[in-house]
Amino acid sequence: MEFEIKSRDPGSSARAGNIVTGHGEIPTPIFMPVGTAGTVKGVMKRDLEDEVGARIILGNTYHLYLRPGIETIEKAGGLHRFINWNRPILTDSGGYQVFSLADNRKISENGVNFQSHIDGSKHTFTPENVIDIQRIMGSDIMMALDECTPYPCVYKYAKDSMELTHNWLDRGVKKYNETTSRYGSEQMLFPIVQGSIYKDLRKKSAEKIAQANLPGNAIGGLSVGEPAEEMYAMIEVVNDILPESKPRYLMGVGTPANILESIALGVDMFDCVMPTRNGRNGMLFTNNGIINIKNNKWKNDFSPIDPDGSCEVSRQYSKAYLRHLIIAKEITGAEIASIHNLSFYLWLVKESRNRIIKGEFSEWKRNMIKKVSQRL
């Protein structure tokens, strides 16, 4: 994998770059639609490519490991072939999903023992076997196993958890170096910075992750309930330490405003379920603000969902029609809303990139945050 910074914004730490992988190039900043179980919910491949313009998607190790199972993916020739996606894929380690199974998992120095949410069967993730699983999947970017701490979190727990994540990283890197890609396309491992909202822990973790000297770096354990200002403060601490020459991935973030502020702090990569999950429930993101399409005010509004939208779907269907579909719980409504929201998110990072290159990102961002945060 190669990463090159093409341009920098003079008024912030924002940068426009380019990541080269075996399955294609990724212009940054970039947003990755979440394809948890090998599919972005409600969106077909052709729409992901053409309407949304996705350059990379995310797959979830926990969910894919449980269903359809790693044996099926291996027989298919890897995740790209199994889901018929020829562009880059990032797989997470499953750490966040295991974190969310608080009542059905046990964390130890060895790894995580957990019960399947599907059938209650017992499984174990270790720093080593999540590398093996992701090797079989063949993702372009793999994530190291970590523990994601909750918010709020007492200092001692955050410190112990961070040290556990660091120990797991050493073991994961060893396994990574002992194994090779299976399908002729190089795989890159990203470590994850932890430390909750404690500045000294975040600094220590960022130093450890930087020393690992892996192809890219991730920031985890944020957007778990802490105030946005706390999140931005932690990002700033971490990005002052992580090497500028490598891509920085902020995991699970977030709203359009979160993304714009984080780009200004030097983040390159994002993922979040918000565009699709919120879309299925009637929340639409536009460059003029947020629409709750279920509100009665849209019942007889026959104007396009977003006349200035970046995809045909946003211009083709009316607000009144989409409102009808969402309220009636028609599958088509979830599909339209998901495509619209994902297209907006991809437009947002693409326009951010353009503004960085033009040297006008900071001023544009300030105005844009006001617009995308207001309720229409």
PyMOL commands that set and color helices and strands:
alter all, ss='L'
color gray80, all
select helices_A, chain A and resi 45-52+61-76+79-83+95-100+102-104+127-137+155-178+199-211+228-239+256-264+274-280+296-298+312-316+319-327+331-358+361-373
alter helices_A, ss='H'
color red, helices_A
select strands_A, chain A and resi 2-8+15-21+24-28+30-32+57-60+89-92+105-107+112-115+122-125+141-143+188-190+192-193+217-219+248-250+269-271+283-286+289-292
alter strands_A, ss='S'
color yellow, strands_A
deselect
rebuild
show_as cartoon
